[in-house]
Amino acid sequence: MLAVIAIGGNSLIRDKHKISTAAEYTAAGETCQHIADLIAQGWDVVIGHGNGPQIGFNLRRSELAKHELFELPLDVCGTFTQGSIGYYLQQNLQNIFRRRHIKRRVITLITQVEVDPADPAFARPTKPVGMFLDEQEAAALTAKGWQVMEDAGRGWRRVVHSPRPWRILEEETIKLNIGDGTVVITVGGGGIPVAPKGDGSGDHVGMRAVIDKDFACSLLAQRLTADLLLISTAVPQVAVDFGLPTQRWLDTLTVDDAADLIAAGQFAPGSMLPKVQAAVEFVQATGQRAIITNPENMIAAVDGRAGTTIIR
């Protein structure tokens, strides 16, 4: 049985007042304990992860240092997060496997994902990155040329272009590695967005964008004919009327129910909306199930005792 697990970049930041590499490493380790539980039950696992906060941090570091060092483009900032978050996950899993006598190898694969340069997303940035801002901070940075948006009632954040993924360039390499039971960490941050150079050479070039990791993991799960897409996030289940007195958690969603709720505007863009959309696309394409839940409920959700399961 093969599961593709999508880990949210926001889930690596447990305390917005204590953001550090050490804190992110520890948070990654906590999630890895639950992934190891799933592997101990006999699952093969491929892991993707988000990078919204982290790529925003790297972009901002580059901007602040531009008077002393060259600036880094967005695709290169994304590459840095693939390496750093992949390292957190890979080392934590290796340590856990050694302690628990689980005989699995782990690799992190720098992954490029092809996008369409004509994607309408390049006309309007929608992907939140970096840290949460209050309204005053957001207004000040907007005056400096940033584009910001309110993020699901949690504050304001910088936004960047987020095209849909079309093709995973390293797909065959991923398949070769999972074939021998290796845990592959891939499509980090949704993958590095690239596009054909357009000169007939077949070469690719990087694009200044961030791919949503949920869509990338859904595409990967479809291409791998996975048995399960598991989207790990900060909340235990999908909810309707989120944050309101009428909020209600959902145990199960059919794809038709999900489509109705999406049309009704129940899910916030850049937050729960892409998770539900990605889950629906996987279920429609494969007939398998998708689950949305938080890391601590992974095992219970796979057993049908927690989370929100999306089915046909």
C-alpha positions in Angstrom: 0.0 0.0 0.0 1.3 3.4 -1.0 0.5 6.7 0.7 1.5 10.1 -0.5 1.7 12.4 2.5 1.6 16.2 2.1 3.0 18.1 5.1 2.1 21.8 5.5 4.9 24.3 5.8 2.9 26.2 8.4 2.8 23.0 10.6 6.6 23.4 11.1 5.9 26.6 13.0 4.2 25.9 16.3 4.8 29.3 17.9 5.0 32.4 15.8 7.0 34.1 18.6 9.6 31.4 18.6 10.6 30.8 15.0 14.0 29.2 14.5 15.6 26.3 12.6 15.7 24.4 15.8 12.0 24.8 16.4 11.2 23.8 12.8 13.4 20.7 13.2 11.7 19.7 16.4 8.2 20.2 14.8 9.3 18.1 11.8 10.4 15.4 14.1 7.0 15.3 15.8 5.3 14.8 12.5 7.9 12.1 11.5 7.0 10.1 14.5 3.4 9.8 13.2 4.7 9.0 9.7 6.9 6.2 11.2 3.8 4.8 12.9 2.1 4.5 9.4 5.3 2.9 7.9 5.4 0.4 10.9 1.9 -0.7 9.8 3.2 -1.7 6.4 2.7 1.4 4.3 5.1 2.6 1.7 5.3 6.4 1.9 6.2 9.3 -0.3 6.4 12.7 1.4 5.8 16.1 0.0 5.8 19.3 2.0 4.9 22.9 1.8 7.2 25.9 2.2 5.0 29.0 2.5 6.5 30.5 5.6 10.0 29.3 4.8 10.2 30.6 1.2 8.9 33.9 2.4 11.7 34.1 5.0 14.3 33.3 2.4 12.9 35.9 0.0 12.9 38.5 2.7 16.5 37.7 3.8 17.6 38.1 0.2 15.9 41.5 0.0 17.4 42.7 3.2 20.9 41.7 2.1 20.7 43.1 -1.4 23.0 46.0 -0.6 25.8 43.6 0.3 24.9 40.4 -1.7 23.1 39.5 -4.9 19.4 38.8 -4.6 18.0 35.3 -5.0 15.1 34.7 -7.4 12.0 33.0 -6.0 12.7 29.7 -7.7 16.1 29.5 -6.0 14.6 30.5 -2.6 12.3 27.5 -3.1 15.3 25.3 -3.9 16.8 26.3 -0.5 13.6 25.2 1.3 13.6 21.8 -0.5 17.0 21.2 0.9 16.5 22.5 4.4 13.0 21.0 5.1 14.1 17.8 3.4 17.0 17.7 5.7 14.8 18.1 8.8 12.5 15.3 7.7 15.2 13.0 6.4 17.4 13.1 9.5 14.5 12.8 11.9 13.1 9.8 10.0 16.5 8.1 9.9 17.0 8.6 13.6 13.5 7.3 14.4 14.0 4.3 12.1 17.3 3.5 13.8 15.7 3.7 17.3 12.7 1.7 16.3 14.6 -0.9 14.2 12.6 0.0 11.1 14.7 -1.1 8.1 13.9 1.7 5.6 16.1 4.1 3.7 15.2 7.8 3.2 16.3 10.2 0.5 15.4 13.8 -0.3 15.1 14.5 -4.0 15.4 18.0 -5.4 12.4 18.1 -7.7 11.4 20.2 -10.6 7.7 20.6 -11.6 6.7 21.9 -15.0 4.1 24.7 -15.1 2.5 26.5 -18.0 4.0 30.0 -18.5 0.6 31.1 -19.8 -1.2 30.0 -16.6 -3.6 32.8 -15.5 -2.0 32.5 -12.1 0.9 34.6 -13.4 -1.5 37.5 -13.8 -2.6 37.5 -10.1 -0.6 36.4 -7.1 -2.6 34.3 -4.6 -0.1 32.1 -2.7 0.6 33.3 0.9 4.2 33.2 1.9 6.3 34.3 4.9 5.1 35.3 8.3 1.7 36.6 9.4 1.3 40.4 9.6 -1.1 42.7 11.3 -3.0 45.2 9.2 -0.6 48.1 10.0 2.4 46.0 9.0 0.7 44.9 5.9 -0.1 48.4 4.9 3.5 49.6 5.4 4.9 46.8 3.3 2.3 47.3 0.6 3.6 50.9 0.3 7.0 49.3 -0.4 5.6 47.3 -3.3 4.6 44.1 -1.6 1.3 42.4 -2.6 -0.5 41.1 0.4 -3.8 39.4 1.3 -5.7 38.5 4.4 -5.2 34.8 5.1 -8.2 32.9 6.5 -8.7 35.2 9.5 -5.2 34.7 10.8 -3.6 37.9 9.6 -2.1 39.4 6.5 0.6 37.7 4.4 2.6 38.4 1.3 1.4 36.7 -1.8 3.2 35.4 -4.9 2.2 33.7 -8.2 1.1 30.1 -7.9 0.5 28.2 -11.2 -0.9 24.7 -11.3 1.6 21.8 -11.7 1.5 19.8 -14.9 4.4 17.4 -14.9 7.0 16.2 -12.4 10.3 16.0 -14.2 11.8 13.5 -11.7 8.8 11.2 -11.8 10.7 8.1 -13.0 13.5 8.6 -10.4 10.8 8.7 -7.7 9.3 5.5 -9.0 12.6 3.7 -9.0 13.3 4.6 -5.4 9.9 3.7 -3.9 10.1 0.4 -5.8 12.7 -0.8 -3.2 10.9 0.6 -0.2 12.8 3.8 0.2 10.9 6.7 1.7 11.2 9.5 -0.8 10.9 13.2 0.2 10.0 15.0 -3.0 8.0 17.9 -4.6 9.2 20.0 -1.7 7.3 23.3 -1.6 5.2 22.0 -4.5 8.4 21.5 -6.5 10.6 24.0 -8.2 8.5 25.6 -10.9 10.0 25.3 -14.3 8.8 25.8 -17.9 10.1 24.9 -21.3 12.6 27.4 -22.6 10.5 27.9 -25.7 13.4 27.7 -28.2 12.8 24.1 -29.3 15.8 22.9 -27.4 13.8 21.0 -24.8 15.6 22.9 -22.0 13.8 24.2 -18.9 14.1 27.4 -17.1 13.0 28.4 -13.6 9.9 30.4 -13.0 9.3 33.1 -10.3 6.5 31.4 -8.5 5.5 28.9 -5.8 3.5 25.8 -6.6 0.9 24.8 -4.0 2.1 21.6 -2.4 -1.4 20.1 -2.2 -1.8 20.2 -5.9 1.7 18.9 -6.5 1.2 16.0 -4.1 -2.2 15.2 -5.6 -0.6 15.1 -9.1 2.2 12.9 -7.7 -0.3 10.5 -6.0 -2.2 10.2 -9.3 1.0 9.5 -11.3 2.1 6.9 -8.7 -1.4 5.3 -8.6 -1.2 5.7 -4.8 -3.8 4.0 -2.5 -4.1 7.1 -0.3 -3.5 10.9 -0.4 -3.0 12.1 3.2 -2.9 15.9 3.6 -1.5 16.9 7.0 -2.5 20.4 8.2 -3.0 22.3 11.4 -6.6 21.3 12.1 -8.0 17.9 12.9 -10.8 18.0 10.2 -12.3 20.1 7.5 -15.0 22.4 8.8 -17.9 24.4 7.4 -18.5 27.9 8.8 -14.9 27.8 10.0 -14.3 30.2 13.0 -18.0 31.0 13.3 -20.4 30.0 16.1 -22.0 27.6 13.6 -18.7 25.8 12.8 -19.2 22.1 12.1 -16.5 19.5 11.6 -16.9 17.0 8.7 -16.1 13.3 9.0 -16.8 12.4 5.4 -17.1 14.4 2.2 -18.1 13.1 -1.2 -16.7 14.8 -4.2 -20.1 16.2 -5.0 -20.6 17.5 -1.5 -17.1 19.1 -1.7 -18.0 20.8 -5.0 -21.1 22.3 -3.5 -19.2 23.6 -0.5 -16.5 25.0 -2.8 -19.1 26.8 -4.9 -20.6 28.2 -1.7 -17.3 29.8 -0.7 -16.9 27.6 2.4 -13.1 27.2 2.1 -10.5 29.9 2.3 -8.2 30.4 -0.7 -4.6 29.7 0.1 -5.7 27.7 3.2 -8.3 24.9 3.2 -9.5 25.4 -0.4 -6.5 24.0 -2.2 -6.4 21.0 0.2 -10.0 20.1 -0.6 -9.6 20.7 -4.3 -6.4 18.6 -4.4 -8.1 15.8 -2.5 -11.1 15.9 -4.8 -8.9 15.7 -7.9 -7.1 12.7 -6.6 -10.3 10.8 -5.7 -11.9 11.6 -9.0 -8.8 10.4 -10.9 -8.1 7.2 -9.0 -11.3 6.2 -7.1 -9.1 5.9 -3.9 -9.7 8.0 -0.8 -8.0 11.1 0.4 -7.8 12.3 4.1 -7.3 15.7 5.6 -6.2 15.8 9.2 -3.5 17.0 11.6 -0.3 15.0 12.2 -1.3 13.6 15.6 -4.4 12.0 14.1 -2.8 10.4 11.1 -3.1 6.8 12.2 -6.6 7.3 13.6 -7.7 8.9 10.4 -6.3 6.1 8.2 -8.3 3.7 10.4 -11.5 5.8 9.9 -11.6 7.2 13.4 -10.5 10.8 12.8 -10.0 13.4 10.1 -12.1 14.1 7.1 -12.2 11.4 4.4 -13.0 12.4 0.9 -14.6 9.7 -1.3 -16.5 9.4 -4.5 
